[in-house]
């Protein structure tokens, strides 16, 4: 076994290790708001991606156009009871079905995990999914061969992203420290913020991400110019959030290890 300075990688789920393009978290928000009489776009639904799902809903409702539409329709601002109703009665049932429908592993994930484990690196995950949805993802991914050493979700800790608690919980559970021995990998700004707030190294992914928002087949049909435009926009967003590195997908992570190791060695 080849030893490394890196001892733990914490992966995100949708848009990073499963669900190429990150679709499962999107449609439930669109449909939940539609049930309340408010039409939102896919782009508006994706904007807060990476947050815990109730926080994500709150962020959508706080967007100026949507907040104004709510006031126009209801003659008042959104209140907690509205959020509870939308989240519990409209969003959750739709989310549970969408997770079941969108749980294919991204290409190269299993090979990536195999190479990391060959170096003695442990695998953990964090997510924006609530516990019931997360368990569906965990179980379906396990059936497909992806079995992290530790999983947790926002309900397991004090707060979800951008707070660092899911990363810290993973470190505690797997007995890994200090934070510079940890790499956080994800496709959204809250993923990067989560890793930075934990003091870990951060790696963003683009091709599979919510910001690119396409299946592998859809991405392949685009012209080279359009592919580059979408991917570069996602890359720039992740770098602006403070990502230490940005790669196309988790399949590229093993090739990045030497650069991470070199940087760790000088810190």
Secondary structure, DSSP 8 states (H G I E B T S, - for coil): ----S--EEEE-SBTTTBSTT--HHHHHHHHHHHHTT----HHHHHTTTTS-HHHHHHHHHHSHHHHHHHHHHHSS---HHHHHHIIIIIIHHHHHHHHHHS--B-TTHHHHHHHHHHTT-EEEE--SS-HHHHHHHHHHHHHTT---SEE--GGGSS--TTSSHHHHHHHHHHT--SGGGEEEEESSHHHHHHHHHTT-EEEEE-TTSTTT---HHHHHHS-HHHHHHHHHHHHHHHHHTT-SEEESSGGGHHHHHHHHHHHHHT-
